[in-house]
Amino acid sequence: MANGHLFFQLKMMRKNSKPPIWRRGLVPANITFAQLALILEEMLELPKSADYEFEFYQKKSEILRMA
């Protein structure tokens, strides 16, 4: 907790990348899934026009983006 705000630490990995590409980062707890998708896109350095899918293993949730 920084300055009274709650954050989640995420470990992000690109599937099927050789060698594995991963990042670790903090995201605020009060953001929307749409905001989270933009943050993950930047942190994982995904092309802006690419289709992608984010999976959250513990929560069994997904975020999809189709260009």
mmCIF file of the N, C-alpha and C atoms, coordinates in Angstrom:
data_MODEL
# 
_entry.id   MODEL 
# 
loop_
_atom_site.group_PDB 
_atom_site.id 
_atom_site.type_symbol 
_atom_site.label_atom_id 
_atom_site.label_alt_id 
_atom_site.label_comp_id 
_atom_site.label_asym_id 
_atom_site.label_entity_id 
_atom_site.label_seq_id 
_atom_site.pdbx_PDB_ins_code 
_atom_site.Cartn_x 
_atom_site.Cartn_y 
_atom_site.Cartn_z 
_atom_site.occupancy 
_atom_site.B_iso_or_equiv 
_atom_site.pdbx_formal_charge 
_atom_site.auth_seq_id 
_atom_site.auth_comp_id 
_atom_site.auth_asym_id 
_atom_site.auth_atom_id 
_atom_site.pdbx_PDB_model_num 
ATOM 1   N N  . MET A 1 1  ? 0.850   -1.165  0.000   1.00 0.00 ? 1  MET A N  1 
ATOM 2   C CA . MET A 1 1  ? 0.000   0.000   0.000   1.00 0.00 ? 1  MET A CA 1 
ATOM 3   C C  . MET A 1 1  ? 0.902   1.236   0.000   1.00 0.00 ? 1  MET A C  1 
ATOM 4   N N  . ALA A 1 2  ? 0.700   2.116   -0.962  1.00 0.00 ? 2  ALA A N  1 
ATOM 5   C CA . ALA A 1 2  ? 1.499   3.335   -1.065  1.00 0.00 ? 2  ALA A CA 1 
ATOM 6   C C  . ALA A 1 2  ? 0.587   4.536   -0.909  1.00 0.00 ? 2  ALA A C  1 
ATOM 7   N N  . ASN A 1 3  ? 0.898   5.398   0.034   1.00 0.00 ? 3  ASN A N  1 
ATOM 8   C CA . ASN A 1 3  ? 0.101   6.601   0.278   1.00 0.00 ? 3  ASN A CA 1 
ATOM 9   C C  . ASN A 1 3  ? -1.373  6.290   0.517   1.00 0.00 ? 3  ASN A C  1 
ATOM 10  N N  . GLY A 1 4  ? -1.679  5.175   1.157   1.00 0.00 ? 4  GLY A N  1 
ATOM 11  C CA . GLY A 1 4  ? -3.060  4.834   1.455   1.00 0.00 ? 4  GLY A CA 1 
ATOM 12  C C  . GLY A 1 4  ? -3.833  4.239   0.283   1.00 0.00 ? 4  GLY A C  1 
ATOM 13  N N  . HIS A 1 5  ? -3.176  3.980   -0.844  1.00 0.00 ? 5  HIS A N  1 
ATOM 14  C CA . HIS A 1 5  ? -3.830  3.408   -2.020  1.00 0.00 ? 5  HIS A CA 1 
ATOM 15  C C  . HIS A 1 5  ? -3.463  1.932   -2.143  1.00 0.00 ? 5  HIS A C  1 
ATOM 16  N N  . LEU A 1 6  ? -4.430  1.133   -2.570  1.00 0.00 ? 6  LEU A N  1 
ATOM 17  C CA . LEU A 1 6  ? -4.200  -0.295  -2.722  1.00 0.00 ? 6  LEU A CA 1 
ATOM 18  C C  . LEU A 1 6  ? -3.751  -0.611  -4.142  1.00 0.00 ? 6  LEU A C  1 
ATOM 19  N N  . PHE A 1 7  ? -2.690  -1.406  -4.265  1.00 0.00 ? 7  PHE A N  1 
ATOM 20  C CA . PHE A 1 7  ? -2.160  -1.816  -5.553  1.00 0.00 ? 7  PHE A CA 1 
ATOM 21  C C  . PHE A 1 7  ? -2.076  -3.336  -5.594  1.00 0.00 ? 7  PHE A C  1 
ATOM 22  N N  . PHE A 1 8  ? -2.145  -3.878  -6.798  1.00 0.00 ? 8  PHE A N  1 
ATOM 23  C CA . PHE A 1 8  ? -1.922  -5.299  -7.010  1.00 0.00 ? 8  PHE A CA 1 
ATOM 24  C C  . PHE A 1 8  ? -0.635  -5.468  -7.801  1.00 0.00 ? 8  PHE A C  1 
ATOM 25  N N  . GLN A 1 9  ? 0.162   -6.444  -7.404  1.00 0.00 ? 9  GLN A N  1 
ATOM 26  C CA . GLN A 1 9  ? 1.367   -6.763  -8.165  1.00 0.00 ? 9  GLN A CA 1 
ATOM 27  C C  . GLN A 1 9  ? 1.018   -7.869  -9.137  1.00 0.00 ? 9  GLN A C  1 
ATOM 28  N N  . LEU A 1 10 ? 1.301   -7.654  -10.412 1.00 0.00 ? 10 LEU A N  1 
ATOM 29  C CA . LEU A 1 10 ? 1.003   -8.632  -11.452 1.00 0.00 ? 10 LEU A CA 1 
ATOM 30  C C  . LEU A 1 10 ? 2.279   -9.128  -12.099 1.00 0.00 ? 10 LEU A C  1 
ATOM 31  N N  . LYS A 1 11 ? 2.293   -10.390 -12.428 1.00 0.00 ? 11 LYS A N  1 
ATOM 32  C CA . LYS A 1 11 ? 3.345   -10.938 -13.269 1.00 0.00 ? 11 LYS A CA 1 
ATOM 33  C C  . LYS A 1 11 ? 2.680   -11.231 -14.606 1.00 0.00 ? 11 LYS A C  1 
ATOM 34  N N  . MET A 1 12 ? 3.166   -10.585 -15.653 1.00 0.00 ? 12 MET A N  1 
ATOM 35  C CA . MET A 1 12 ? 2.570   -10.697 -16.981 1.00 0.00 ? 12 MET A CA 1 
ATOM 36  C C  . MET A 1 12 ? 3.513   -11.462 -17.883 1.00 0.00 ? 12 MET A C  1 
ATOM 37  N N  . MET A 1 13 ? 2.961   -12.396 -18.648 1.00 0.00 ? 13 MET A N  1 
ATOM 38  C CA . MET A 1 13 ? 3.784   -13.196 -19.554 1.00 0.00 ? 13 MET A CA 1 
ATOM 39  C C  . MET A 1 13 ? 3.139   -13.251 -20.930 1.00 0.00 ? 13 MET A C  1 
ATOM 40  N N  . ARG A 1 14 ? 3.975   -13.207 -21.960 1.00 0.00 ? 14 ARG A N  1 
ATOM 41  C CA . ARG A 1 14 ? 3.498   -13.438 -23.324 1.00 0.00 ? 14 ARG A CA 1 
ATOM 42  C C  . ARG A 1 14 ? 3.498   -14.934 -23.561 1.00 0.00 ? 14 ARG A C  1 
ATOM 43  N N  . LYS A 1 15 ? 2.374   -15.459 -23.984 1.00 0.00 ? 15 LYS A N  1 
ATOM 44  C CA . LYS A 1 15 ? 2.284   -16.892 -24.262 1.00 0.00 ? 15 LYS A CA 1 
ATOM 45  C C  . LYS A 1 15 ? 3.115   -17.262 -25.476 1.00 0.00 ? 15 LYS A C  1 
ATOM 46  N N  . ASN A 1 16 ? 3.680   -18.449 -25.427 1.00 0.00 ? 16 ASN A N  1 
ATOM 47  C CA . ASN A 1 16 ? 4.406   -19.046 -26.549 1.00 0.00 ? 16 ASN A CA 1 
ATOM 48  C C  . ASN A 1 16 ? 5.599   -18.234 -27.027 1.00 0.00 ? 16 ASN A C  1 
ATOM 49  N N  . SER A 1 17 ? 6.165   -17.387 -26.180 1.00 0.00 ? 17 SER A N  1 
ATOM 50  C CA . SER A 1 17 ? 7.355   -16.638 -26.590 1.00 0.00 ? 17 SER A CA 1 
ATOM 51  C C  . SER A 1 17 ? 8.600   -17.419 -26.182 1.00 0.00 ? 17 SER A C  1 
ATOM 52  N N  . LYS A 1 18 ? 9.564   -17.459 -27.067 1.00 0.00 ? 18 LYS A N  1 
ATOM 53  C CA . LYS A 1 18 ? 10.833  -18.148 -26.820 1.00 0.00 ? 18 LYS A CA 1 
ATOM 54  C C  . LYS A 1 18 ? 11.950  -17.162 -27.064 1.00 0.00 ? 18 LYS A C  1 
ATOM 55  N N  . PRO A 1 19 ? 12.718  -16.780 -26.084 1.00 0.00 ? 19 PRO A N  1 
ATOM 56  C CA . PRO A 1 19 ? 12.613  -17.097 -24.665 1.00 0.00 ? 19 PRO A CA 1 
ATOM 57  C C  . PRO A 1 19 ? 11.380  -16.413 -24.073 1.00 0.00 ? 19 PRO A C  1 
ATOM 58  N N  . PRO A 1 20 ? 10.954  -16.849 -22.896 1.00 0.00 ? 20 PRO A N  1 
ATOM 59  C CA . PRO A 1 20 ? 9.761   -16.254 -22.282 1.00 0.00 ? 20 PRO A CA 1 
ATOM 60  C C  . PRO A 1 20 ? 9.926   -14.750 -22.070 1.00 0.00 ? 20 PRO A C  1 
ATOM 61  N N  . ILE A 1 21 ? 8.887   -14.008 -22.402 1.00 0.00 ? 21 ILE A N  1 
ATOM 62  C CA . ILE A 1 21 ? 8.862   -12.562 -22.183 1.00 0.00 ? 21 ILE A CA 1 
ATOM 63  C C  . ILE A 1 21 ? 7.888   -12.313 -21.049 1.00 0.00 ? 21 ILE A C  1 
ATOM 64  N N  . TRP A 1 22 ? 8.375   -11.704 -19.966 1.00 0.00 ? 22 TRP A N  1 
ATOM 65  C CA . TRP A 1 22 ? 7.498   -11.428 -18.852 1.00 0.00 ? 22 TRP A CA 1 
ATOM 66  C C  . TRP A 1 22 ? 7.878   -10.100 -18.216 1.00 0.00 ? 22 TRP A C  1 
ATOM 67  N N  . ARG A 1 23 ? 6.922   -9.520  -17.532 1.00 0.00 ? 23 ARG A N  1 
ATOM 68  C CA . ARG A 1 23 ? 7.102   -8.264  -16.812 1.00 0.00 ? 23 ARG A CA 1 
ATOM 69  C C  . ARG A 1 23 ? 6.395   -8.395  -15.468 1.00 0.00 ? 23 ARG A C  1 
ATOM 70  N N  . ARG A 1 24 ? 6.857   -7.633  -14.514 1.00 0.00 ? 24 ARG A N  1 
ATOM 71  C CA . ARG A 1 24 ? 6.184   -7.553  -13.225 1.00 0.00 ? 24 ARG A CA 1 
ATOM 72  C C  . ARG A 1 24 ? 5.879   -6.080  -12.997 1.00 0.00 ? 24 ARG A C  1 
ATOM 73  N N  . GLY A 1 25 ? 4.679   -5.775  -12.512 1.00 0.00 ? 25 GLY A N  1 
ATOM 74  C CA . GLY A 1 25 ? 4.318   -4.388  -12.300 1.00 0.00 ? 25 GLY A CA 1 
ATOM 75  C C  . GLY A 1 25 ? 3.203   -4.230  -11.285 1.00 0.00 ? 25 GLY A C  1 
ATOM 76  N N  . LEU A 1 26 ? 3.049   -3.013  -10.813 1.00 0.00 ? 26 LEU A N  1 
ATOM 77  C CA . LEU A 1 26 ? 1.982   -2.671  -9.879  1.00 0.00 ? 26 LEU A CA 1 
ATOM 78  C C  . LEU A 1 26 ? 0.887   -1.935  -10.624 1.00 0.00 ? 26 LEU A C  1 
ATOM 79  N N  . VAL A 1 27 ? -0.356  -2.296  -10.345 1.00 0.00 ? 27 VAL A N  1 
ATOM 80  C CA . VAL A 1 27 ? -1.492  -1.589  -10.924 1.00 0.00 ? 27 VAL A CA 1 
ATOM 81  C C  . VAL A 1 27 ? -2.439  -1.209  -9.788  1.00 0.00 ? 27 VAL A C  1 
ATOM 82  N N  . PRO A 1 28 ? -3.063  -0.026  -9.877  1.00 0.00 ? 28 PRO A N  1 
ATOM 83  C CA . PRO A 1 28 ? -3.991  0.380   -8.827  1.00 0.00 ? 28 PRO A CA 1 
ATOM 84  C C  . PRO A 1 28 ? -5.203  -0.557  -8.771  1.00 0.00 ? 28 PRO A C  1 
ATOM 85  N N  . ALA A 1 29 ? -5.710  -0.778  -7.586  1.00 0.00 ? 29 ALA A N  1 
ATOM 86  C CA . ALA A 1 29 ? -6.836  -1.699  -7.390  1.00 0.00 ? 29 ALA A CA 1 
ATOM 87  C C  . ALA A 1 29 ? -8.155  -1.134  -7.909  1.00 0.00 ? 29 ALA A C  1 
ATOM 88  N N  . ASN A 1 30 ? -8.253  0.170   -8.089  1.00 0.00 ? 30 ASN A N  1 
ATOM 89  C CA . ASN A 1 30 ? -9.534  0.780   -8.442  1.00 0.00 ? 30 ASN A CA 1 
ATOM 90  C C  . ASN A 1 30 ? -9.698  1.094   -9.932  1.00 0.00 ? 30 ASN A C  1 
ATOM 91  N N  . ILE A 1 31 ? -8.918  0.466   -10.809 1.00 0.00 ? 31 ILE A N  1 
ATOM 92  C CA . ILE A 1 31 ? -9.060  0.731   -12.236 1.00 0.00 ? 31 ILE A CA 1 
ATOM 93  C C  . ILE A 1 31 ? -10.064 -0.236  -12.860 1.00 0.00 ? 31 ILE A C  1 
ATOM 94  N N  . THR A 1 32 ? -10.553 0.121   -14.037 1.00 0.00 ? 32 THR A N  1 
ATOM 95  C CA . THR A 1 32 ? -11.494 -0.727  -14.767 1.00 0.00 ? 32 THR A CA 1 
ATOM 96  C C  . THR A 1 32 ? -10.715 -1.748  -15.594 1.00 0.00 ? 32 THR A C  1 
ATOM 97  N N  . PHE A 1 33 ? -11.431 -2.769  -16.092 1.00 0.00 ? 33 PHE A N  1 
ATOM 98  C CA . PHE A 1 33 ? -10.784 -3.744  -16.977 1.00 0.00 ? 33 PHE A CA 1 
ATOM 99  C C  . PHE A 1 33 ? -10.285 -3.069  -18.249 1.00 0.00 ? 33 PHE A C  1 
ATOM 100 N N  . ALA A 1 34 ? -11.020 -2.085  -18.768 1.00 0.00 ? 34 ALA A N  1 
ATOM 101 C CA . ALA A 1 34 ? -10.579 -1.377  -19.971 1.00 0.00 ? 34 ALA A CA 1 
ATOM 102 C C  . ALA A 1 34 ? -9.272  -0.641  -19.706 1.00 0.00 ? 34 ALA A C  1 
ATOM 103 N N  . GLN A 1 35 ? -9.153  0.006   -18.552 1.00 0.00 ? 35 GLN A N  1 
ATOM 104 C CA . GLN A 1 35 ? -7.913  0.694   -18.201 1.00 0.00 ? 35 GLN A CA 1 
ATOM 105 C C  . GLN A 1 35 ? -6.786  -0.316  -17.999 1.00 0.00 ? 35 GLN A C  1 
ATOM 106 N N  . LEU A 1 36 ? -7.105  -1.441  -17.377 1.00 0.00 ? 36 LEU A N  1 
ATOM 107 C CA . LEU A 1 36 ? -6.107  -2.485  -17.164 1.00 0.00 ? 36 LEU A CA 1 
ATOM 108 C C  . LEU A 1 36 ? -5.585  -3.020  -18.494 1.00 0.00 ? 36 LEU A C  1 
ATOM 109 N N  . ALA A 1 37 ? -6.472  -3.200  -19.458 1.00 0.00 ? 37 ALA A N  1 
ATOM 110 C CA . ALA A 1 37 ? -6.059  -3.690  -20.776 1.00 0.00 ? 37 ALA A CA 1 
ATOM 111 C C  . ALA A 1 37 ? -5.054  -2.733  -21.418 1.00 0.00 ? 37 ALA A C  1 
ATOM 112 N N  . LEU A 1 38 ? -5.287  -1.434  -21.298 1.00 0.00 ? 38 LEU A N  1 
ATOM 113 C CA . LEU A 1 38 ? -4.348  -0.451  -21.860 1.00 0.00 ? 38 LEU A CA 1 
ATOM 114 C C  . LEU A 1 38 ? -2.997  -0.504  -21.153 1.00 0.00 ? 38 LEU A C  1 
ATOM 115 N N  . ILE A 1 39 ? -3.019  -0.651  -19.838 1.00 0.00 ? 39 ILE A N  1 
ATOM 116 C CA . ILE A 1 39 ? -1.778  -0.736  -19.073 1.00 0.00 ? 39 ILE A CA 1 
ATOM 117 C C  . ILE A 1 39 ? -0.991  -1.988  -19.463 1.00 0.00 ? 39 ILE A C  1 
ATOM 118 N N  . LEU A 1 40 ? -1.688  -3.130  -19.552 1.00 0.00 ? 40 LEU A N  1 
ATOM 119 C CA . LEU A 1 40 ? -1.010  -4.375  -19.915 1.00 0.00 ? 40 LEU A CA 1 
ATOM 120 C C  . LEU A 1 40 ? -0.449  -4.317  -21.326 1.00 0.00 ? 40 LEU A C  1 
ATOM 121 N N  . GLU A 1 41 ? -1.188  -3.692  -22.236 1.00 0.00 ? 41 GLU A N  1 
ATOM 122 C CA . GLU A 1 41 ? -0.725  -3.536  -23.612 1.00 0.00 ? 41 GLU A CA 1 
ATOM 123 C C  . GLU A 1 41 ? 0.602   -2.777  -23.642 1.00 0.00 ? 41 GLU A C  1 
ATOM 124 N N  . GLU A 1 42 ? 0.692   -1.705  -22.861 1.00 0.00 ? 42 GLU A N  1 
ATOM 125 C CA . GLU A 1 42 ? 1.927   -0.918  -22.800 1.00 0.00 ? 42 GLU A CA 1 
ATOM 126 C C  . GLU A 1 42 ? 3.055   -1.696  -22.139 1.00 0.00 ? 42 GLU A C  1 
ATOM 127 N N  . MET A 1 43 ? 2.765   -2.325  -21.007 1.00 0.00 ? 43 MET A N  1 
ATOM 128 C CA . MET A 1 43 ? 3.809   -3.019  -20.255 1.00 0.00 ? 43 MET A CA 1 
ATOM 129 C C  . MET A 1 43 ? 4.389   -4.204  -21.033 1.00 0.00 ? 43 MET A C  1 
ATOM 130 N N  . LEU A 1 44 ? 3.555   -4.886  -21.802 1.00 0.00 ? 44 LEU A N  1 
ATOM 131 C CA . LEU A 1 44 ? 4.013   -6.035  -22.576 1.00 0.00 ? 44 LEU A CA 1 
ATOM 132 C C  . LEU A 1 44 ? 4.495   -5.649  -23.969 1.00 0.00 ? 44 LEU A C  1 
ATOM 133 N N  . GLU A 1 45 ? 4.452   -4.341  -24.280 1.00 0.00 ? 45 GLU A N  1 
ATOM 134 C CA . GLU A 1 45 ? 4.922   -3.810  -25.564 1.00 0.00 ? 45 GLU A CA 1 
ATOM 135 C C  . GLU A 1 45 ? 4.252   -4.500  -26.745 1.00 0.00 ? 45 GLU A C  1 
ATOM 136 N N  . LEU A 1 46 ? 2.923   -4.611  -26.664 1.00 0.00 ? 46 LEU A N  1 
ATOM 137 C CA . LEU A 1 46 ? 2.167   -5.214  -27.752 1.00 0.00 ? 46 LEU A CA 1 
ATOM 138 C C  . LEU A 1 46 ? 1.935   -4.190  -28.852 1.00 0.00 ? 46 LEU A C  1 
ATOM 139 N N  . PRO A 1 47 ? 1.929   -4.614  -30.103 1.00 0.00 ? 47 PRO A N  1 
ATOM 140 C CA . PRO A 1 47 ? 1.607   -3.691  -31.195 1.00 0.00 ? 47 PRO A CA 1 
ATOM 141 C C  . PRO A 1 47 ? 0.200   -3.130  -31.006 1.00 0.00 ? 47 PRO A C  1 
ATOM 142 N N  . LYS A 1 48 ? 0.017   -1.863  -31.312 1.00 0.00 ? 48 LYS A N  1 
ATOM 143 C CA . LYS A 1 48 ? -1.270  -1.203  -31.081 1.00 0.00 ? 48 LYS A CA 1 
ATOM 144 C C  . LYS A 1 48 ? -2.406  -1.810  -31.901 1.00 0.00 ? 48 LYS A C  1 
ATOM 145 N N  . SER A 1 49 ? -2.112  -2.393  -33.049 1.00 0.00 ? 49 SER A N  1 
ATOM 146 C CA . SER A 1 49 ? -3.174  -2.924  -33.901 1.00 0.00 ? 49 SER A CA 1 
ATOM 147 C C  . SER A 1 49 ? -3.380  -4.423  -33.717 1.00 0.00 ? 49 SER A C  1 
ATOM 148 N N  . ALA A 1 50 ? -2.638  -5.029  -32.799 1.00 0.00 ? 50 ALA A N  1 
ATOM 149 C CA . ALA A 1 50 ? -2.702  -6.482  -32.648 1.00 0.00 ? 50 ALA A CA 1 
ATOM 150 C C  . ALA A 1 50 ? -3.954  -6.915  -31.889 1.00 0.00 ? 50 ALA A C  1 
ATOM 151 N N  . ASP A 1 51 ? -4.477  -8.079  -32.256 1.00 0.00 ? 51 ASP A N  1 
ATOM 152 C CA . ASP A 1 51 ? -5.513  -8.714  -31.446 1.00 0.00 ? 51 ASP A CA 1 
ATOM 153 C C  . ASP A 1 51 ? -4.800  -9.370  -30.266 1.00 0.00 ? 51 ASP A C  1 
ATOM 154 N N  . TYR A 1 52 ? -5.420  -9.326  -29.125 1.00 0.00 ? 52 TYR A N  1 
ATOM 155 C CA . TYR A 1 52 ? -4.808  -9.990  -27.988 1.00 0.00 ? 52 TYR A CA 1 
ATOM 156 C C  . TYR A 1 52 ? -5.872  -10.465 -27.018 1.00 0.00 ? 52 TYR A C  1 
ATOM 157 N N  . GLU A 1 53 ? -5.432  -11.306 -26.110 1.00 0.00 ? 53 GLU A N  1 
ATOM 158 C CA . GLU A 1 53 ? -6.300  -11.849 -25.080 1.00 0.00 ? 53 GLU A CA 1 
ATOM 159 C C  . GLU A 1 53 ? -5.486  -11.913 -23.799 1.00 0.00 ? 53 GLU A C  1 
ATOM 160 N N  . PHE A 1 54 ? -6.050  -11.388 -22.710 1.00 0.00 ? 54 PHE A N  1 
ATOM 161 C CA . PHE A 1 54 ? -5.408  -11.471 -21.405 1.00 0.00 ? 54 PHE A CA 1 
ATOM 162 C C  . PHE A 1 54 ? -6.170  -12.481 -20.571 1.00 0.00 ? 54 PHE A C  1 
ATOM 163 N N  . GLU A 1 55 ? -5.445  -13.370 -19.918 1.00 0.00 ? 55 GLU A N  1 
ATOM 164 C CA . GLU A 1 55 ? -6.045  -14.360 -19.037 1.00 0.00 ? 55 GLU A CA 1 
ATOM 165 C C  . GLU A 1 55 ? -5.587  -14.102 -17.611 1.00 0.00 ? 55 GLU A C  1 
ATOM 166 N N  . PHE A 1 56 ? -6.503  -14.240 -16.677 1.00 0.00 ? 56 PHE A N  1 
ATOM 167 C CA . PHE A 1 56 ? -6.193  -14.116 -15.259 1.00 0.00 ? 56 PHE A CA 1 
ATOM 168 C C  . PHE A 1 56 ? -6.465  -15.472 -14.644 1.00 0.00 ? 56 PHE A C  1 
ATOM 169 N N  . TYR A 1 57 ? -5.417  -16.225 -14.392 1.00 0.00 ? 57 TYR A N  1 
ATOM 170 C CA . TYR A 1 57 ? -5.564  -17.619 -13.989 1.00 0.00 ? 57 TYR A CA 1 
ATOM 171 C C  . TYR A 1 57 ? -6.289  -17.792 -12.665 1.00 0.00 ? 57 TYR A C  1 
ATOM 172 N N  . GLN A 1 58 ? -5.977  -16.993 -11.663 1.00 0.00 ? 58 GLN A N  1 
ATOM 173 C CA . GLN A 1 58 ? -6.620  -17.159 -10.366 1.00 0.00 ? 58 GLN A CA 1 
ATOM 174 C C  . GLN A 1 58 ? -8.088  -16.761 -10.393 1.00 0.00 ? 58 GLN A C  1 
ATOM 175 N N  . LYS A 1 59 ? -8.445  -15.792 -11.192 1.00 0.00 ? 59 LYS A N  1 
ATOM 176 C CA . LYS A 1 59 ? -9.827  -15.298 -11.246 1.00 0.00 ? 59 LYS A CA 1 
ATOM 177 C C  . LYS A 1 59 ? -10.641 -15.914 -12.370 1.00 0.00 ? 59 LYS A C  1 
ATOM 178 N N  . LYS A 1 60 ? -9.991  -16.675 -13.264 1.00 0.00 ? 60 LYS A N  1 
ATOM 179 C CA . LYS A 1 60 ? -10.659 -17.303 -14.409 1.00 0.00 ? 60 LYS A CA 1 
ATOM 180 C C  . LYS A 1 60 ? -11.426 -16.257 -15.241 1.00 0.00 ? 60 LYS A C  1 
ATOM 181 N N  . SER A 1 61 ? -10.776 -15.109 -15.472 1.00 0.00 ? 61 SER A N  1 
ATOM 182 C CA . SER A 1 61 ? -11.351 -14.031 -16.271 1.00 0.00 ? 61 SER A CA 1 
ATOM 183 C C  . SER A 1 61 ? -10.492 -13.810 -17.500 1.00 0.00 ? 61 SER A C  1 
ATOM 184 N N  . GLU A 1 62 ? -11.078 -13.178 -18.513 1.00 0.00 ? 62 GLU A N  1 
ATOM 185 C CA . GLU A 1 62 ? -10.356 -12.861 -19.734 1.00 0.00 ? 62 GLU A CA 1 
ATOM 186 C C  . GLU A 1 62 ? -10.703 -11.460 -20.191 1.00 0.00 ? 62 GLU A C  1 
ATOM 187 N N  . ILE A 1 63 ? -9.749  -10.807 -20.859 1.00 0.00 ? 63 ILE A N  1 
ATOM 188 C CA . ILE A 1 63 ? -9.977  -9.542  -21.552 1.00 0.00 ? 63 ILE A CA 1 
ATOM 189 C C  . ILE A 1 63 ? -9.596  -9.778  -23.000 1.00 0.00 ? 63 ILE A C  1 
ATOM 190 N N  . LEU A 1 64 ? -10.499 -9.517  -23.910 1.00 0.00 ? 64 LEU A N  1 
ATOM 191 C CA . LEU A 1 64 ? -10.251 -9.713  -25.340 1.00 0.00 ? 64 LEU A CA 1 
ATOM 192 C C  . LEU A 1 64 ? -10.228 -8.357  -26.033 1.00 0.00 ? 64 LEU A C  1 
ATOM 193 N N  . ARG A 1 65 ? -9.378  -8.247  -27.046 1.00 0.00 ? 65 ARG A N  1 
ATOM 194 C CA . ARG A 1 65 ? -9.408  -7.083  -27.924 1.00 0.00 ? 65 ARG A CA 1 
ATOM 195 C C  . ARG A 1 65 ? -9.278  -7.568  -29.348 1.00 0.00 ? 65 ARG A C  1 
ATOM 196 N N  . MET A 1 66 ? -10.218 -7.215  -30.152 1.00 0.00 ? 66 MET A N  1 
ATOM 197 C CA . MET A 1 66 ? -10.180 -7.554  -31.563 1.00 0.00 ? 66 MET A CA 1 
ATOM 198 C C  . MET A 1 66 ? -10.056 -6.262  -32.341 1.00 0.00 ? 66 MET A C  1 
ATOM 199 N N  . ALA A 1 67 ? -8.970  -6.131  -33.113 1.00 0.00 ? 67 ALA A N  1 
ATOM 200 C CA . ALA A 1 67 ? -8.721  -4.911  -33.879 1.00 0.00 ? 67 ALA A CA 1 
ATOM 201 C C  . ALA A 1 67 ? -9.683  -4.794  -35.037 1.00 0.00 ? 67 ALA A C  1 
# 
